[in-house]
Amino acid sequence: MISVTTPSIEGKRIVRYHGLVSGEAILGANIFRDFFAGVRDIIGGRSAAYEKELRRAKEIAIQEMQEQAQAMGGNAVVGVDLDYETIRQGSMLMVSASGTAVTIE
């Protein structure tokens, strides 16, 4: 399923708007503790394992959003916005994806 941050998809015509869709993924405190325990992984101030887990959370959030769009009858999502928020005083990180489900042809 095509998902874009833009309000339209070049070369495609939006024929129906289905509504707002979203998906979320939350990384818990155990994940952070495990990453920081393995600081050996950090090179130049970056942790490859931590970045990999954030990418996985983003993919989960996008997949949930796309599944919701498909359930509404859409075949694409436009206006996608990704947000990263800390919750529970920084012990958890939430990745959320939202956009508008549409049918394109």
N, C-alpha and C positions, 0 to 999 in steps of 0.2 A: 504494500500500500504506500502510495506517495504521501509523504508528510513534509510540509515546507513551512518556513517562517514567514514567507510572503503571503499577501492576501489573495494571490492568484497563482496559477501554474502556467507558465509560458507554453503556448501551443495547445492548451486545453481549455475547454469551455465549461464553466460551472453551470450545471443545469438545475441543481437543487441544493439548498442549504438545510441540513438536518438539525443543527444546534451544537451547543458547546459540549465538548468531550474532554475528559482528563484521566490521568493515570498517576499513581504515586508509588514510590518505593522508599522504604526507611531503612537506614543502616543503624544498627544498634550499638550500644556501648561495647559489647564484646568484640565487635569487628575493629573498633578503634584501638582497644587494648591490645589485641593480637598484632595489629600493624605496628603500634609504637613499641611493642616488645621486640619486634624484629627490625630494629633500626638499622641493621647491617645493610638493608635494602636501599637506604637513602644515599643518593648520589647527587651532589650539587644542590642539596636542599629539597630534593624531590623523592617521593616514595613511589616506586613503580607499582608495588602491590596495592597501595592506597588508591592510586590513580586508576588502576584496573578495576577495583571495587566500585569506585564512583562511576566509571563508564558502564559497568554492569547494572548499577542502579538506574542510570539514565536510560539504558536500553529497556529495562523492565517497565519503567514509567511510560516510555513511548509505546511499547507493545500493548500495555493496558489501554492507553488512549486509542490506539488503532483498533483494538478489539471492540471497544465501546462504539467507535465510529462505524465499524462493520455491522454491529448489532442494530444500529439505527438505520442501516441501509446505505451508508456512505461507502465510497471507494477511494477517498482521499481525505487528508486533513490539511487545512490552510491556517495561517496565522498562528503557528505553533510557538509557544513560549515555554522555556525551561526555567525552573526556579530551584535554587538550592537554599534550604533553610535549616538552621540548627534548632532543635527543640529539646525540652527537658534540660535546660541550662547547659546546653552543648554536649550532652551525653548521646544524642542521636542526631542524625542528619537525614533530612527528607528531601528527595528529589521529586519534583512534580512537573508534569508536562500537560499543557492544555492547548486547545485549538478548536477550530470549527469543522465539524464533519460535513463533507460535501459529496455530491455525485458529480463526476466530471465525465466528459466524452471527448 
